[in-house]
Amino acid sequence: MVPKKAVTAERTFDRRLVLTAAFAGLAASACGARQLGRAPAVPAAVAAPPPPPPPNPLEKSLLVGFCGAPGAKALGRMTGDLAEAGRALRRQIGTFPPGRPVTPVVELIATTVHRSPGEDGMFRSRCEDSTVRDYLDAARALNGLLLLNIQPGRADFLPEVKAYERWLAEPDVGVALDPEWAVEPGVVPGRKFGRTTGGELDEVARYLGGLAEAHHLPAKVMIYHQVAASVVRDEQLLLPHKGVSVVKVVDGIGSAAAKKATWKTLMKTIPGHVRPGFKLFFEEDTRRGADLMTPAEVLALNPTPAYVVYE
């Protein structure tokens, strides 16, 4: 069990609650009987096989990102002037040890949890397409990836992910699932941790893999955040799927010692095909005079994180 002091005691829900919101074929027809003296028809050329999909970014580099949402400084530094936020991310990446390529990540909180139910009673809202476009442009300016973070409230993950399909058909857009904000009927988000199951995560992974295959895309990056052992149950039901690359990000808050204790606990259940990830909090992790873990300290964790994200 994760020590309360290491995780939940220092978690502040209220700060993070935001009240905002082919295939194409070539048709041919028969032309009747062959006429005398006419040369036989030349067979149509056989179409060349499609090229292999682009490389999986997680195969070639470490992912390092900032999260955020418009007008919500409490949710991370990727907000406000996105160009300036991108420069700050570049500076943060510059503090990592040299020798390993780094792919920048912009993690947009696209579906945001709420305290109030909203018109459909789901306790969440989805951002506008214009917002996704702005954040995708910011990610592309960095030659990086956009991850759409989903805080589903009382909704299920799969329909929330499908709501962004037009964006997920892009080669550089993935998802980040946040099950601590996935609450059951009758529960108001923020009053206790939400939860999900490996089976529900597997549904999303299967869907993303199908998108990658249909659109001939790089492997879709799928993150799931975890702050405590209770937040993801039956994790073994999350199976490997072609066309999707999964990362489990440990979200423990507190001192380096507390975060390492959470890491040790949550790594015990990580499926073999899932890569590890780690989250740092500029404010919460440095309360009471504690130092933020350095990139070298983070990369010294065992196993080595494949994705490091800052809030």
C-alpha positions as CSV (number, residue, x, y, z in Angstrom):
1,M,0.0,0.0,0.0
2,V,1.3,3.5,-0.8
3,P,1.9,5.5,2.4
4,K,-0.6,8.2,2.8
5,K,2.2,10.7,3.6
6,A,3.8,9.7,0.3
7,V,0.8,10.3,-1.9
8,T,-2.7,11.2,-0.7
9,A,-2.0,13.4,2.3
10,E,-0.3,16.0,0.1
11,R,-2.8,15.7,-2.8
12,T,-4.9,18.8,-3.2
13,F,-7.9,18.1,-5.4
14,D,-9.4,21.6,-5.3
15,R,-6.3,23.1,-6.9
16,R,-6.6,20.9,-10.0
17,L,-10.3,21.2,-10.5
18,V,-11.0,23.6,-13.3
19,L,-14.5,25.1,-13.9
20,T,-14.0,25.9,-17.6
21,A,-14.3,24.4,-19.9
22,A,-10.1,4.5,-47.1
23,F,-9.7,3.2,-48.9
24,A,-10.1,4.6,-52.5
25,G,-10.6,2.1,-55.4
26,L,-10.2,2.5,-59.2
27,A,-13.3,1.4,-61.1
28,A,-12.9,-0.3,-64.6
29,S,-15.6,-1.5,-67.0
30,A,-15.5,-4.3,-69.7
31,C,-15.5,-3.0,-73.3
32,G,-17.1,-5.9,-75.1
33,A,-15.6,-8.4,-77.5
34,R,-12.1,-8.1,-78.7
35,Q,-11.7,-6.7,-82.2
36,L,-9.5,-8.3,-84.9
37,G,-6.1,-6.6,-85.4
38,R,-6.2,-4.7,-82.1
39,A,-3.2,-5.3,-79.8
40,P,-4.0,-7.1,-76.6
41,A,-4.6,-4.9,-73.6
42,V,-1.6,-4.3,-71.3
43,P,-2.2,-5.6,-67.8
44,A,-2.5,-2.8,-65.2
45,A,0.6,-2.3,-63.1
46,V,0.4,-3.9,-59.6
47,A,0.3,-1.3,-56.9
48,A,3.4,-1.1,-54.8
49,P,3.0,-2.1,-51.2
50,P,2.6,0.8,-48.7
51,P,5.8,1.9,-47.0
52,P,6.3,0.9,-43.4
53,P,4.8,3.2,-40.8
54,P,7.0,5.9,-39.3
55,P,9.1,5.0,-36.3
56,N,7.6,4.9,-32.8
57,P,8.9,8.0,-30.9
58,L,9.3,6.0,-27.8
59,E,11.7,3.6,-29.6
60,K,14.2,6.4,-30.5
61,S,14.0,8.9,-27.7
62,L,13.0,10.0,-24.2
63,L,9.8,12.0,-24.0
64,V,9.8,15.1,-21.8
65,G,6.7,17.3,-21.5
66,F,4.8,20.1,-19.9
67,C,1.0,19.8,-19.2
68,G,-1.6,22.5,-19.1
69,A,-4.8,24.0,-20.4
70,P,-5.9,27.5,-21.4
71,G,-6.3,29.9,-18.6
72,A,-5.5,27.3,-15.9
73,K,-2.1,28.0,-14.3
74,A,-2.9,25.5,-11.6
75,L,-2.8,22.7,-14.1
76,G,0.7,23.2,-15.5
77,R,2.9,25.6,-17.3
78,M,1.7,24.8,-20.8
79,T,-0.8,27.7,-20.8
80,G,-1.0,31.4,-21.7
81,D,1.6,32.3,-24.3
82,L,2.2,28.8,-25.8
83,A,5.3,30.0,-27.7
84,E,6.9,31.1,-24.4
85,A,5.7,27.9,-22.7
86,G,7.4,26.0,-25.5
87,R,10.6,27.9,-24.9
88,A,10.4,27.1,-21.2
89,L,10.0,23.4,-22.1
90,R,13.0,23.6,-24.3
91,R,15.0,25.0,-21.4
92,Q,13.8,22.2,-19.1
93,I,14.8,19.6,-21.7
94,G,18.2,21.3,-21.7
95,T,18.7,20.3,-18.1
96,F,18.6,16.6,-19.0
97,P,21.9,14.7,-19.3
98,P,23.2,14.7,-22.9
99,G,23.6,11.6,-25.1
100,R,19.9,10.6,-25.4
101,P,17.6,12.2,-28.0
102,V,14.5,13.9,-26.4
103,T,11.1,14.4,-28.0
104,P,9.1,17.3,-26.5
105,V,5.6,16.6,-25.4
106,V,2.7,19.0,-25.0
107,E,0.0,17.4,-22.7
108,L,-3.2,19.3,-23.1
109,I,-5.9,18.6,-20.6
110,A,-8.6,18.3,-23.2
111,T,-11.5,16.8,-21.2
112,T,-11.6,18.6,-17.9
113,V,-13.3,17.3,-14.7
114,H,-15.8,19.6,-12.9
115,R,-17.4,19.8,-9.5
116,S,-20.8,20.4,-11.1
117,P,-22.6,17.8,-13.3
118,G,-23.1,19.9,-16.4
119,E,-26.1,19.4,-18.8
120,D,-25.4,15.7,-19.3
121,G,-24.5,14.9,-15.7
122,M,-21.0,13.7,-16.5
123,F,-19.0,16.2,-14.4
124,R,-16.7,17.1,-17.3
125,S,-16.4,19.3,-20.3
126,R,-14.4,18.9,-23.6
127,C,-12.3,21.7,-25.1
128,E,-13.0,23.3,-28.5
129,D,-11.3,22.2,-31.7
130,S,-9.7,25.6,-31.9
131,T,-7.9,24.8,-28.6
132,V,-6.7,21.5,-29.8
133,R,-5.4,23.2,-32.9
134,D,-3.5,25.8,-30.9
135,Y,-1.8,23.1,-28.8
136,L,-1.1,20.9,-31.8
137,D,0.6,23.9,-33.5
138,A,2.6,24.5,-30.3
139,A,3.7,20.8,-30.3
140,R,4.7,20.9,-33.9
141,A,6.6,24.1,-33.4
142,L,8.7,22.0,-31.0
143,N,8.9,19.1,-33.4
144,G,7.1,17.2,-30.7
145,L,4.0,15.3,-29.8
146,L,0.6,16.4,-28.5
147,L,-1.1,14.2,-25.9
148,L,-4.8,14.8,-25.2
149,N,-5.3,14.3,-21.4
150,I,-8.7,12.9,-20.5
151,Q,-10.3,13.6,-17.0
152,P,-13.6,11.8,-17.6
153,G,-15.6,12.6,-14.5
154,R,-18.5,10.1,-14.6
155,A,-18.1,9.4,-18.4
156,D,-16.2,6.3,-19.7
157,F,-12.8,6.7,-21.2
158,L,-13.5,5.2,-24.6
159,P,-16.2,7.6,-25.7
160,E,-14.2,10.5,-24.4
161,V,-11.2,9.4,-26.5
162,K,-13.4,8.8,-29.6
163,A,-14.7,12.4,-29.3
164,Y,-11.2,13.5,-30.5
165,E,-10.9,11.0,-33.4
166,R,-10.3,13.7,-36.0
167,W,-7.3,14.8,-34.1
168,L,-6.1,11.3,-33.2
169,A,-6.0,10.6,-37.0
170,E,-3.0,12.9,-37.0
171,P,0.4,11.3,-36.9
172,D,1.6,13.2,-33.8
173,V,-1.4,13.1,-31.5
174,G,-1.9,10.6,-28.6
175,V,-3.8,10.4,-25.4
176,A,-3.1,10.6,-21.6
177,L,-5.8,9.0,-19.4
178,D,-6.2,10.3,-15.9
179,P,-8.2,7.7,-13.9
180,E,-8.0,9.4,-10.6
181,W,-10.7,11.7,-12.1
182,A,-12.9,8.8,-13.4
183,V,-15.6,8.5,-10.7
184,E,-18.5,6.2,-10.3
185,P,-22.2,7.2,-10.4
186,G,-23.1,9.1,-7.2
187,V,-19.5,10.3,-6.6
188,V,-18.5,13.9,-7.0
189,P,-15.0,14.3,-8.5
190,G,-12.4,15.5,-6.0
191,R,-14.1,14.0,-2.9
192,K,-12.2,10.7,-3.4
193,F,-9.9,9.1,-6.0
194,G,-11.6,7.8,-9.1
195,R,-10.5,4.5,-10.6
196,T,-10.4,2.4,-13.8
197,T,-9.5,-1.2,-14.7
198,G,-7.0,-2.8,-17.1
199,G,-10.0,-3.9,-19.2
200,E,-11.1,-0.3,-19.7
201,L,-7.6,0.8,-20.6
202,D,-7.4,-2.1,-23.0
203,E,-10.5,-0.9,-24.9
204,V,-8.8,2.4,-25.5
205,A,-5.5,0.7,-26.5
206,R,-7.3,-1.5,-29.0
207,Y,-9.2,1.5,-30.5
208,L,-5.9,3.5,-30.9
209,G,-4.1,0.5,-32.5
210,G,-7.0,0.3,-35.0
211,L,-6.7,4.0,-35.9
212,A,-2.9,3.7,-36.4
213,E,-3.4,0.7,-38.7
214,A,-6.3,2.3,-40.7
215,H,-4.4,5.6,-41.2
216,H,-0.9,4.1,-41.5
217,L,0.3,6.2,-38.5
218,P,3.3,5.8,-36.1
219,A,2.4,3.8,-33.0
220,K,-0.1,5.8,-31.0
221,V,1.3,6.9,-27.6
222,M,-1.1,6.1,-24.8
223,I,-0.4,7.3,-21.3
224,Y,-2.2,6.4,-18.2
225,H,-1.5,8.3,-15.0
226,Q,-1.6,6.5,-11.6
227,V,-1.3,8.2,-8.2
228,A,-2.2,5.2,-6.0
229,A,-2.5,1.5,-6.2
230,S,-6.3,1.7,-6.0
231,V,-6.6,3.9,-9.1
232,V,-5.9,1.1,-11.6
233,R,-7.3,-2.4,-10.8
234,D,-6.8,-5.6,-12.7
235,E,-3.9,-4.0,-14.6
236,Q,-3.0,-7.4,-16.2
237,L,-6.1,-7.0,-18.4
238,L,-4.3,-4.3,-20.4
239,L,-2.9,-6.3,-23.3
240,P,-0.3,-5.4,-26.0
241,H,-1.8,-4.2,-29.3
242,K,0.0,-3.5,-32.6
243,G,0.1,0.2,-33.4
244,V,-0.1,1.5,-29.8
245,S,2.7,2.2,-27.3
246,V,1.6,2.4,-23.7
247,V,3.3,4.3,-20.8
248,K,2.3,4.2,-17.1
249,V,3.1,7.5,-15.4
250,V,3.5,7.5,-11.7
251,D,1.9,10.6,-10.2
252,G,3.0,10.5,-6.6
253,I,3.4,13.9,-4.9
254,G,5.9,15.0,-2.3
255,S,9.5,14.7,-1.4
256,A,11.9,12.7,-3.4
257,A,11.7,9.9,-0.8
258,A,7.9,9.9,-0.9
259,K,7.9,9.8,-4.7
260,K,10.4,7.0,-4.8
261,A,8.3,5.0,-2.4
262,T,5.2,5.5,-4.6
263,W,7.3,4.5,-7.7
264,K,8.5,1.3,-6.0
265,T,4.9,0.3,-5.1
266,L,3.3,1.1,-8.5
267,M,6.1,-0.5,-10.6
268,K,5.2,-3.9,-9.0
269,T,2.1,-4.2,-11.1
270,I,3.2,-2.7,-14.5
271,P,2.5,-5.0,-17.4
272,G,5.6,-6.2,-19.2
273,H,4.8,-4.4,-22.5
274,V,4.1,-1.1,-20.8
275,R,6.9,1.5,-20.4
276,P,7.3,3.5,-17.2
277,G,6.8,7.2,-16.8
278,F,7.3,9.8,-14.0
279,K,5.5,13.0,-13.1
280,L,7.0,16.0,-11.2
281,F,5.2,18.9,-9.7
282,F,7.0,22.3,-9.5
283,E,4.9,23.4,-6.5
284,E,3.6,20.4,-4.6
285,D,6.9,18.5,-4.7
286,T,8.8,21.5,-3.3
287,R,6.6,22.3,-0.3
288,R,8.3,22.5,3.1
289,G,11.6,23.3,1.5
290,A,12.0,20.1,-0.4
291,D,14.0,20.1,-3.6
292,L,12.5,19.1,-7.0
293,M,14.1,15.9,-8.2
294,T,16.7,16.5,-10.9
295,P,16.6,14.9,-14.3
296,A,19.6,12.8,-13.3
297,E,17.8,11.6,-10.2
298,V,14.6,10.8,-12.2
299,L,16.6,8.9,-14.9
300,A,18.3,6.9,-12.2
301,L,15.0,5.3,-11.2
302,N,14.7,1.6,-11.9
303,P,13.3,0.9,-14.4
304,T,14.3,4.1,-16.3
305,P,11.4,6.3,-17.2
306,A,10.5,6.6,-20.9
307,Y,8.4,9.8,-20.3
308,V,9.0,12.6,-17.8
309,V,6.2,15.2,-17.4
310,Y,6.1,18.3,-15.4
311,E,3.1,20.1,-13.9
